[in-house]
Amino acid sequence: MILSRSRGIILLRESTVRIYHSLARTDIVYVDATGSVRLGDKSWYAHKIVIRHPNQGNPPLAVALYFATSYNIPFISYFLQSFCHAESTFYRKRSLPKLVMCDACTALMNAIVLLMFKETFKNYLHRFWLIASGKYT
């Protein structure tokens, strides 16, 4: 499936979305983006959702790719929201990932927390602080 909008191009397949759905609850999901790649007069960013391949020994599986001309919260949110929507077209209930790994990019973390876990970044940081300081009940 290719979704092309003014924000960029999303590439995903039903089979990889189904693999994601079956593994995300029990495994690590990786979300990342490259630095900019210059094509013609524009800089492009390759965002991706990756999960461990279900068959041991195979390389990780890119579940979805997004090529966009910007790297900010609205663009990343659009990608994640589109992926969540694609998953919801195949399953009534989305698979909540056991753990999402990403680099320390605040735009990426903000979008992940908001769209995958339905929590504001401020509340997430506060809850994280309570857990880290031993005050979370």
C-alpha positions in Angstrom: 0.0 0.0 0.0 1.4 3.4 -0.9 -0.1 6.5 0.6 1.0 9.7 -1.1 0.0 13.0 0.3 1.6 16.5 0.4 3.4 15.5 3.5 5.3 12.6 1.9 5.0 9.0 0.8 4.2 6.1 3.1 5.0 2.5 2.1 3.5 -0.4 4.0 2.1 -3.8 3.2 -0.8 -5.7 4.8 1.5 -8.7 5.6 4.0 -6.6 7.5 1.2 -4.8 9.4 -0.2 -8.2 10.4 3.3 -9.3 11.6 3.6 -6.1 13.6 0.1 -6.7 15.1 1.1 -10.2 16.2 4.5 -9.4 17.6 4.3 -5.8 19.0 2.7 -6.8 22.3 5.6 -9.2 23.1 8.6 -7.6 21.4 10.4 -4.3 20.9 9.2 -1.9 18.2 11.9 0.5 16.9 11.0 3.9 15.4 13.7 6.0 13.8 14.5 8.4 11.0 17.6 9.1 9.0 19.3 12.4 8.6 18.3 14.3 5.5 19.1 12.9 2.1 19.4 15.5 -0.7 17.4 14.7 -3.8 17.4 17.5 -6.3 16.6 20.7 -4.6 14.8 19.1 -1.6 16.0 17.3 1.6 14.1 14.1 2.4 13.9 12.1 5.6 13.3 8.4 5.8 11.2 7.5 8.9 10.6 3.8 9.7 8.9 1.4 12.0 11.0 -1.7 12.5 10.3 -5.0 14.4 12.4 -8.1 14.9 11.8 -10.6 12.1 9.6 -13.5 13.3 12.1 -16.0 11.9 15.3 -16.1 13.9 18.4 -15.3 11.9 16.7 -13.0 9.4 17.3 -9.2 9.5 14.8 -6.9 11.2 11.6 -6.2 9.3 10.7 -2.7 8.2 7.0 -2.6 8.9 6.4 0.9 7.4 8.5 3.5 5.7 7.7 7.2 5.4 9.6 9.6 3.1 9.0 13.2 4.0 10.5 16.6 3.4 10.4 17.5 7.1 11.3 16.1 10.5 8.9 17.6 13.1 6.0 16.5 15.3 3.2 17.1 12.7 5.0 15.1 10.0 6.0 12.2 12.4 2.5 12.3 13.9 1.0 12.0 10.4 3.1 8.9 9.7 2.3 7.2 13.0 -1.4 8.1 12.8 -1.5 6.7 9.2 0.2 3.5 10.4 -2.3 3.1 13.3 -5.2 3.7 10.9 -3.8 1.0 8.6 -3.6 -1.4 11.5 -7.1 -0.6 12.5 -8.4 -1.4 9.1 -7.3 -5.1 9.6 -8.0 -5.4 13.3 -10.7 -3.9 15.5 -8.2 -3.4 18.4 -4.8 -2.0 17.8 -1.8 -3.8 19.3 -0.2 -1.7 22.0 3.6 -2.2 21.8 5.4 -3.8 24.8 8.3 -1.3 24.3 9.1 1.4 21.7 12.7 2.3 21.2 13.8 5.5 19.6 16.7 8.0 19.8 16.5 11.0 22.0 14.7 13.2 19.4 11.9 15.0 21.3 9.8 15.3 18.2 9.9 11.5 17.7 9.3 10.8 21.4 6.4 13.3 21.6 4.6 11.8 18.5 5.1 8.2 19.7 3.8 8.9 23.2 0.8 10.9 21.9 -0.3 8.5 19.0 0.7 5.1 20.2 0.0 5.4 23.9 -2.6 8.2 23.9 -0.7 10.3 26.5 0.6 13.8 26.5 4.4 14.1 26.6 4.2 16.2 29.7 2.1 13.5 31.5 4.5 10.8 30.2 7.6 12.7 31.6 5.8 13.3 34.9 4.9 9.6 35.3 8.4 8.6 34.2 9.8 10.8 37.0 7.5 9.3 39.6 8.6 5.8 38.6 12.3 6.7 38.5 12.1 8.4 41.9 10.1 5.5 43.5 7.0 7.6 44.1 4.7 6.0 41.5 1.8 4.0 43.0 
